[in-house]
Amino acid sequence: MTSLLKRSAAVLGLSVALSFAPPLASAQSGGSITVTYKDDIATLDPAIGYDWQNFSMIKALFDGLMDYEPGTAKLRPGLAESYEISPDGRVFTFKLRDGVKFHNGRAMTADDVKYSFERTTNPKTQSPGAGFLGSIEGFDKMQSGEATELSGIKIIDPKTVEVTLSRPDATFLSVMALNFSFIVPKEEVEKAGADFGRSPVGTGAFKLSEWTLGQKLVLTKNPDYYREGVPKLDQIAFEIGQEPVVSLLRVQNGEVDVPGDGIPPAKFREVMGNAEEAARVVQGVQLHTGYITMNVKVAPFDDLKVRQAVNMAINKDRIVQIINGRATPANQPLPPTMPGYVQNFEGYKYDVAGAKKLLSEAGHEGGFETELFVANVDPQPRIAQAIQQDLAAVGIKASIQSLAQANVIAAGGSAEGAPMIWSGGMAWIADFPDPSNFYGPILGCAGAAEGGWNWAKYCNADLDKKAADADAIVDPAKAEERAKAWGEVYEGVMADAPWVPVFNEKRYTMRSDKMGGDDALYVDPVNTPMNYKYVETK
């Protein structure tokens, strides 16, 4: 058997190394902080929630068998105390910790692990992340309705769970730290029904104590949390309905501790030009790609030449200028720091004449009309307007549908989908730091289902197979081979052009003077805008 911790870092193969910086000042446990957002949270159900805004809240309320060392991309034990993996990489045996309790006071057992995995993979749950658990034996029968249990999950005893995969899966350990595999209590889910996302009960460091829709959420410390000394805060208050510019002003006035929607682009230069305010900003690498989707199932985007023309029509350098240079232009789905990124890949060059030529060849010499969906938080509408202008230059008339983030997500995940979506504000930030994460949910066939995140409705069965083959390379000694295989998958995606990759955004988090803790916690690669469990007040 192979030790999980020894092999996990090698499996990830991630080149991003985040180390803790010295604390800003002497920090202390306790206290409360206020975080603002413009839009409300759609759900806090770990099987359902799938946007950056609720991800970190869900991680504060629930736990998985795996976890990450705070501020890093390094896996460590979570609700599982120890692990063993069979030599063929298909059987994972998890030994659960003693003393873990749900917020309702009941002890967590192996039965809860089995129930939680089966709940996520049950089609009735309509989990957008069910596919992440797709390598568990019996997944296909669960999805088809032939079975109500995952045959690959075996309860050895109340503290031991054995999970057998249908194929070797190099990402499985990372998936165990993802919210779709977080553990929930069956009795609370059944009691709340469809409202579980509004009244969540988990094992997490915080409990939900208040939620006034459209106004406020309050998380309070779980005194029975299994990690000693965690969380550091007593309370987190999330104020909803705050325009980003107003939130920034309130941070400057000491009324708010972190603007959840970030520094408004219109104010970025002003903030960074003020030494005192710039000192409150933490900068870091972000595993992020912002992109435009085209619904390949509907005309005219079912035509490859049209999709290629749209790729050539977008002036990415100009869009980066709109956000004050806080990104680099992208030419492929993966960000540059991710294994599998193809260094010499050129992609589609900005070429108005070339785009017009392709449209003419596709029978759209006079252009066509379409819709572009966008989240209504600045700078996203301004970016959408730039995209609209670029499209108009080649004859495409795109009307902008500026909606709340949750509504854009709903439109993209609906059965019919949306013609075009600018993903900004909902753009892909790695669920876990592995190249496969930029494929399965947002470009793979499984993600194209209703409720999924593959808004292009794109499905290439050959690439799905190549992706599965890449993830079957579990041996850490073959990490470079696996990265190369993933690079070839993404080159294949770009040949089909279901997206326009626009930019890879950098990470900037602003905080009030009273916020303490290590800088890495504020640019945590798996928590945005920060790692709520470990940040402190001074």
N, C-alpha and C positions, 0 to 999 in steps of 0.2 A: 504493500500500500504506500502511496505517496503522500507526504505531508501537504496539506492545503496551503499553508502559509508559505512554504518554500517555493511552491510552483506558481502561486497566484501572480506574483509580480512579473515573473517571466512570461506567463500567459498573456498578461496585459501588454507587455512590450512597450509601454508608454514612455515617450521621451520627455514628457513634462515633469520636471522635478520641482516640487514646491517645498521649501523649507521654512520653518518658523523664523520670523524676524523678532528682534527683541521687543518686548511689550512697550506700548507707548508710555505707560506709567504703571504704577502699582495698582493692579486690578483686584477686585474683591467679588466674592459671591453675593448674591442677593440683588435687590433692586428691581426696577421695571424699566422697560424701554417702549417707545412708540415708533411704529413703522407705518408709513402711509402708502396707499395704492389708489389709483383712479377708479379702477373697476373692481366689482365684487368678486369673490371667489366662487367658482362654479360648484365645486364639491370638495369634500375632504375624505372621500372614500378612496382608500389606496388602490382598489381594483379599477377605479374609474378615472381619477384625477390624472391629467396628462398635459399640464402646461407649467412653465417655469414658475409661475406665480404661486401655484398651490403645492408644487413639488416639495419645497423645503418645509412648508407647514406640515404636510403629511409626514415627512421624515421626523418632525418634532413630536408627532402624536403616535407614531407607529414604529415598529422595528422589524428587521428581517433577520434571517439566519446569519447573514453576513453584514458587515459594516465597513466603514473606511476610517483610517486614522484621520483625526480632524485636520482640515486644511490641506489634505493630500489626496492622491489617487491610489493610495496603497491599501489593499484589502486587509481586513483583520476579522476576528470572530465577532459575531453579533449575539443573537439569541442562542446560537449554537456555541457550546463551550469548546468542542473539538470536532475534528473531521477526519475522515479517511476516504481516499479515492482509489478505486481499483486500477490496476496497471493498464487496463484497456481504456480508461477514462470514461467509463459508462456507469459505474455504480458509485454513488456518493452516500456515505453514512454520516449522519449528523447526530452528535450527542448534545442534548439541550442543557442549558444552564439550570441550576437549582435556583429557586427563589424569585423567578420572573412572574409578575402578576399583571393582569389586565387592570385597567383603571377602575373596573367594578369590584376589584379585590380578589377575583378568582385566579388561581394558579394556572399558568399556561402549560399545556401538555402536547405530546406528539399528535394527538387527535386534532388539535387546533391547526397544526402545520398542514396536515392532510386536507382538512376542510378548507383552509384558505387557498391552497393551490387549486383545489377542485372548483372552488367558487369562481376564481379568476378565469379558469379555462372553460367553465360552463357557458355556452352561448347565451343563455337567459340573462347572464350578468351584463352582457354587451361590453365587456372590458376591451378598451382599445389596446391593451398590452397583453392580451391572452397569448399572442404569438411568441412573446419572450419565453414562455414556458413550453414552447412547441417541441422541444427535444425530449420531454418526459414521455416515457412509454405510455401509450394509451391516449395521447393528446388528440389524435385524429378521430378516434371513436367518441371522445367527449364532444368535439366540435360538430360531429355529424349527428349527435343525439343518440348514437347506438349504446353509449355507456353513460353512467352518472358518476362513475369513479375513475380515477387515474390508476390503471393497472401497474404503473411503475412506482407507486408509492406504497411502501410497506412499513407498518408500525411494528418495531421490534419489541419495544416496551414503552411505558409512558414518557421516557426521556430519550428515546432513540428512534430516529426515522431513517429509513433506507430509500433512496431515490435512484431508480434505474432509468437510464436514458435509452432512447431508441437508436441513438447514434452518438459518437463522441462529440462533445460540444465544448470548445475552448472558452465560451462565454458564460457557462453555467454558474460559475462561482460569482461572477459579477452580477448576474441576474438575481442571485440570492440577496443582493444588497439593494435591489430595485424595488420601488413601492408596490409593483404588481405582485410581488411575492411576500409582502409584509403580512404579518400574522394578525388575524382578527378573531374575536370570540363569536361562535355560531349563535349563541342565544341572544346576543345584542343585535346582530345582523337581522335575525328573524323577527325580533321585537320591533325594530325600526323599519324594516322593509326597505322601500325605495328611499326613505329619509335617512338611511344610515350615513350618507355623506354629509348630512346636516347635524347629526348627533353621533360623531365618531367615538368609538371606544377602542383603544389599543393598549400597547405596553410601553408607549413612548415616554420621553422625558417630560413632556407637558401634557396637560389635559385641556380640552375645550371647556371653558366655563361660561362663555357668553358669545352669542352670535345674533346680532341685529342686522338683518339683511340690508345691504346697501349702506350700512353705517359703520359697524364695528364688529371685530372679533377679538376675543381675549383668551389667551392661553395662560394657564397657571402651572406652576411647578408640580411635578409628580414626586411626592416625598418618598415613594416606594420604588423609585427607578433603580434598575439593577446595577447601573454603574455608579460607584461611590463618588460623591462630589459633583454629580451631573444631574440636572443642568446647573449652570452658574447663576442664571437669572430666576427671580421669583415669578415674574409676569412679563408677557409680551402683549401689547395692545396694538391691533392693526386697525387703523382708521381708513375707511373706504370713502371714495368720492372726492378725493383730493387731487386737484390738477397738479401735475408735476412742478410747474412754476411756483405754485403756492406752497407745495411741500418743501421745495428748496428754500424759500423765504422763511418757513417755519423752522427748518434746520438751522439756518443762519441766526434765527432769534432764540434758539435753544428750546423750542417747543416740541420738536420732533427729532428723533435720533438717527433714523435712516430713511431716505426717500426710496421706497421700494421700486418705483419706476425708473430710478436712476437720475442722473443730472440731465436736465433738459438741454438738448443740443444748442438751443438759442442762448443758453447761459453758460455753456461749457468754457468758452474762452475767458469769460469774466471770472468764473470760479478759479480756473487754473492760473489766471494772471494775478490772483490775490494770494500772496505767500501764506497768509494765515489760513485761508480757506483751502488752498491746495494741500496744506499739511493734513487736512482731514480726509483727503482722498487716497484710497489704496488702489494701485494699478496692478494688473496681472494678466496672464494669458487666459483666454477663454476658448474652450472647445466648441466653437460656434460657427454655423454657416447660415447666412440669410439668403433666401432664394425666392424666385417666382415660380409657382406651379402652373402648369397648363393641363387641363382635363383631357387626357388622351382618348377618352371614350366618346367625346362629342365633337362634332364639326365646329370649326375647321381644324381644331387641334389634334384630330385623329390623323392628320397629314404630317409626316416627318418634316417635309420642307417648310411648312408653316412654323413648326416648333424651332427649327434651325434658324429661320428668319428672325423670329422673336429674340433668340439668343444673340444674334448679330446686331439687333436694333438697340440694345440697351447699353448706354454709356455709364459703365460702372464707376469710372473715375469721378464723374460728376456727382454720382450718388454718394460716394465716400466723402466728398466735400461738404455735402449737406449735413453730415454728422461730424463736422470738424475734424475729419481725418482719423476718426477713432476706429478705423477698420482698414483692412487691405482688400483690394479687389480679388474675387474668387473666380476660378475657372473650372472647379470640380466640386463634388459634394463634400469631400473631406477637408477639414482645416489643415493648415501646413504642419502643425505639430503632432498630428495623428499618424501612427504607423499605417502604411498603405497609401499615403499621399504620394502622387506621382510627380516628382520634381520637375521633369522636363515636359510635362503635359501643357499644351498651349491652349486648348479649348477653342471657343468661338471668339474671334476678334471682333471688336466694334467696327461695323462696316455697313453703313446705311445703304449704299448702292448695292452691295451684295445681298442685303436683306430684301430689298425691293425686287431684285432679280429672282430670288427664290419664291417670293410671293406670286410673282407673275407666272412662273413655271407651275405653281400649284393652282393656278386659275383664279388668283385674287389680285389681279393687276390694279383694280380699283380699291383694294383693301377690304376690310369687313368691320363689323361692329361686334363688340364683346363687353364683358363686365370684369372689373378688377376689384376684388374684395381686399379690405385693409382694416387693421385695428385703428381705432379712432384716437389713439394716444400719440402726441407729438414725439418724434418727428415722422411717424409712419404715414400720415396723410400727405405730408410734403414730399416724402420719397415716392409715394404713389403718384403724385402729380408729375414728378420728374419722369417716372416710368410711362405715364400717360403721354407726356410730350414726346418721349423717344418713340413710342409706338405710332403716334400721329405722324411723325416724320417719315414713316414708311407706309402710311395709309391706313393704319389700324386705329379705329376710333373706340377707345375703351372708356366706358363710364365708370366712375369710382363709387363703390359701395363702402362707405366708411361706417363701421359698426363697432360695438363693444367687442372686446377680444373673444369672449365666450360665444358670441353670435357668429363670428367669423369661423371659429373652430367648428361650431355646429354645422355651418354651411359646407365647409370642406369635408366633414365626415358624413354628411348625409348621403343617401343612396345615389342621388343624381349628381352630387358634388357641385362645385362652383367652377365657372369657366377659367378664371385666373385668380390666384391669391398671392399677394405680397406677404411673405411670412414674418415680416418685421414685428417685433414685440412678442411673436410666438415662434420666432425662428429657432432652428434646431440647436440646442445646447445639449451636449452628450448626456444621456441618462447614465451611462457608465463609460469610462475611457477606453473604448475599444472600437476599431474600424467597423465592426459589424453593426454597431448601434446606429450608424448613419445610413444603414440599408434596410434592415428588416421592417421597422415600423413606418418608415417614410418613403421607401422605394420598392420594398418587397411585395409580392403578391398578397400575402396575408394582411398587410396594412391597407390594402385597397378596398377592404370590406367596409360595410356600413359601420360608422362609429370609429373607423380607423384614422390614422394620421397621414396616410398616403393620399394626399389631396389631388395628386395628378391622376389617380386611379390607374397607375402604371403597373403593368405586370409582364415581366419577361421570364418565362419559365426556365429558359436556359441559364440566365443570370442567377435565378434563385438556386439552381443546382450548383453553379460555381460558388455561390456564397456559402452553401451548405458544405461543400467540399473544403472551402477555406477554413470554416469553423471546425471541421473534423481534424484539423492539424493541431492537436492538443500538446504535443511534445514541445516543451520550452526551447529545446535545441533547434527547432525549426521555425522560430519566430520570424526570421527574415523571409523564409519561404511563404509563410502565411501572409505576411504584409504584402509581398509581391502579388500573391493571388488576389488579395483584396483590391490592390491597385488596378488589376485587370478587370475586376468587376465594375469598378467605377468608370473606367474608360469605356466599358460597354454601355453603361448608363448614359454617359454623355453622347455616345453615338446615336442613341435613341432620343436624346434631348427632351425628356419630360419636364425638365426644370431649366431655369436660368439661374445658376449660382451667381450671386451678386457680390457679397462681401463676407469676410471673416472678421467679426467684431472683436474689439479688445474689451477688457473688463475694467470698469471704474466703479468703485463703491464709495459713497460719501457717508460720513458718520459724524455725530455730534461730539463735542469735547468730552462728554462724560463716558463715551464708549471706550472700553479697554479690551485687552486680549491681544493675541498675536495677529499681525497683519494678514497672515495666510488664511485666517478664518473668514476674512471679508472678501477674499477671491477664491474661496473653496471651490474646487473644480466640480463638485457634485452638489453644491448648495448655493442658490442664488436668492437674495442678495448676500447672504452670509450664513454661517453655520450657527443656527439658533441655540444649539445645545451648549456651545462652548464659549460664546462671546460673553463679556462681563461688563460691569460698570466699574468706574474707577472709585 
